[in-house]
Amino acid sequence: MGLFGTIMEKLGFGAAAHAATPPPVAALASPAPAASAAASAPKPAAMSAVDVVGKLEGLATKNPQKLNWKTSIVDLMKLLNLDSSLTARKELATELGCPADKMGDSAQMNMWLHKAVLQKLAANGGNIPKELLH
């Protein structure tokens, strides 16, 4: 699993995907549970949205450091208890397809990377306000 997969996992994307999948045993128990599971099929799709901001703000309140995760990829990674070294950020930037011209300038890479991570979280079902995606 790449670094972005680890970020998603730490924010509960994997748990949301598992929660959206009904257990196969319920379908085998009797026709009634299978019918009710089929009738509630649209509901898990709504549950798959992950409240990224809520989770990060919750982590920030418990963290002794004042981390500005809304604008800093380093602080976002620290908040998720991930390696935020330049090497780790370059690895994540490469994984997400950072343009080569930004890779040589850590400040430009960091700004691109922060935006790319939030956009990719949103694209995967994360509930992120539009003001954080610009």
C-alpha positions as CSV (number, residue, x, y, z in Angstrom):
1,M,0.0,0.0,0.0
2,G,1.3,3.4,-0.9
3,L,1.4,6.5,1.3
4,F,-1.9,7.8,0.0
5,G,-3.5,4.5,0.8
6,T,-2.2,4.8,4.4
7,I,-3.6,8.4,4.6
8,M,-7.0,7.0,3.5
9,E,-6.9,4.2,5.9
10,K,-6.0,6.5,8.8
11,L,-9.0,8.7,7.9
12,G,-11.4,5.8,7.9
13,F,-11.9,5.3,4.2
14,G,-11.2,1.5,4.5
15,A,-13.7,1.3,7.4
16,A,-16.3,3.2,5.4
17,A,-15.9,0.8,2.5
18,H,-16.3,-2.2,4.8
19,A,-19.3,-0.7,6.4
20,A,-20.9,-0.2,3.0
21,T,-20.6,-3.9,2.2
22,P,-23.4,-5.9,3.7
23,P,-22.4,-9.3,5.3
24,P,-23.2,-12.2,3.0
25,V,-24.7,-14.2,6.0
26,A,-27.7,-11.8,6.2
27,A,-28.7,-12.7,2.7
28,L,-28.6,-16.4,3.5
29,A,-30.6,-16.2,6.7
30,S,-34.0,-15.8,5.1
31,P,-35.7,-14.0,2.2
32,A,-36.9,-11.2,4.4
33,P,-33.4,-9.9,5.5
34,A,-32.3,-10.3,1.9
35,A,-35.2,-8.1,0.7
36,S,-34.6,-5.5,3.4
37,A,-30.9,-5.5,2.6
38,A,-31.7,-4.9,-1.1
39,A,-34.2,-2.2,-0.1
40,S,-31.5,-0.4,1.9
41,A,-28.8,-0.7,-0.8
42,P,-28.8,3.1,-1.6
43,K,-28.1,3.9,2.1
44,P,-24.5,2.5,2.3
45,A,-23.5,4.7,-0.6
46,A,-24.4,7.7,1.5
47,M,-22.5,6.3,4.4
48,S,-19.4,6.0,2.3
49,A,-18.7,9.7,2.5
50,V,-15.9,10.3,5.0
51,D,-16.0,13.5,7.2
52,V,-12.3,14.3,6.6
53,V,-12.4,17.7,8.2
54,G,-14.3,16.4,11.2
55,K,-11.7,13.6,11.7
56,L,-8.7,15.9,11.2
57,E,-10.2,18.5,13.6
58,G,-10.8,15.8,16.2
59,L,-7.2,14.7,15.9
60,A,-6.0,18.3,16.1
61,T,-7.8,18.9,19.4
62,K,-6.0,15.9,20.9
63,N,-2.6,16.8,19.5
64,P,-0.3,18.9,21.8
65,Q,1.2,20.6,18.8
66,K,-0.7,23.4,17.0
67,L,-0.7,21.9,13.5
68,N,-2.1,23.8,10.5
69,W,-3.3,20.8,8.5
70,K,-5.6,23.0,6.3
71,T,-2.6,24.6,4.5
72,S,0.5,22.4,5.3
73,I,1.1,18.9,4.0
74,V,3.8,18.5,6.6
75,D,1.3,19.3,9.4
76,L,-1.3,17.1,7.8
77,M,1.1,14.2,7.7
78,K,2.2,14.9,11.3
79,L,-1.4,14.9,12.4
80,L,-1.9,11.5,10.9
81,N,1.2,10.3,12.7
82,L,3.0,9.7,9.4
83,D,6.6,10.4,8.4
84,S,6.6,14.0,7.1
85,S,10.2,14.1,6.0
86,L,11.2,15.5,2.6
87,T,11.9,11.9,1.4
88,A,8.4,10.8,2.4
89,R,6.7,13.8,0.8
90,K,8.7,13.2,-2.4
91,E,7.5,9.6,-2.3
92,L,3.9,10.7,-1.9
93,A,4.3,13.4,-4.6
94,T,5.6,10.8,-7.0
95,E,2.8,8.4,-6.1
96,L,0.2,11.1,-6.9
97,G,1.9,12.3,-10.1
98,C,3.4,15.6,-9.1
99,P,4.8,17.4,-12.2
100,A,8.6,17.2,-12.5
101,D,9.0,21.0,-12.4
102,K,7.5,21.2,-8.9
103,M,9.5,18.2,-7.6
104,G,12.8,20.3,-7.6
105,D,11.3,23.1,-5.4
106,S,10.1,21.7,-2.1
107,A,7.8,24.7,-1.4
108,Q,6.0,24.3,-4.7
109,M,5.9,20.5,-4.3
110,N,4.4,20.9,-0.8
111,M,1.7,23.3,-2.0
112,W,0.9,21.0,-5.0
113,L,0.9,17.9,-2.7
114,H,-1.4,19.4,-0.1
115,K,-3.9,20.3,-2.8
116,A,-3.6,17.0,-4.5
117,V,-4.1,15.0,-1.3
118,L,-7.3,16.9,-0.4
119,Q,-8.6,16.6,-4.0
120,K,-7.9,12.9,-4.2
121,L,-9.6,12.4,-0.8
122,A,-12.6,14.2,-2.1
123,A,-12.6,12.1,-5.3
124,N,-12.6,9.0,-3.2
125,G,-15.7,10.0,-1.2
126,G,-14.1,12.4,1.4
127,N,-16.4,15.3,2.4
128,I,-14.1,18.3,2.0
129,P,-15.3,21.9,1.7
130,K,-14.6,23.6,-1.6
131,E,-12.5,26.3,0.0
132,L,-9.9,23.7,1.0
133,L,-9.7,22.4,-2.5
134,H,-8.4,25.6,-4.1
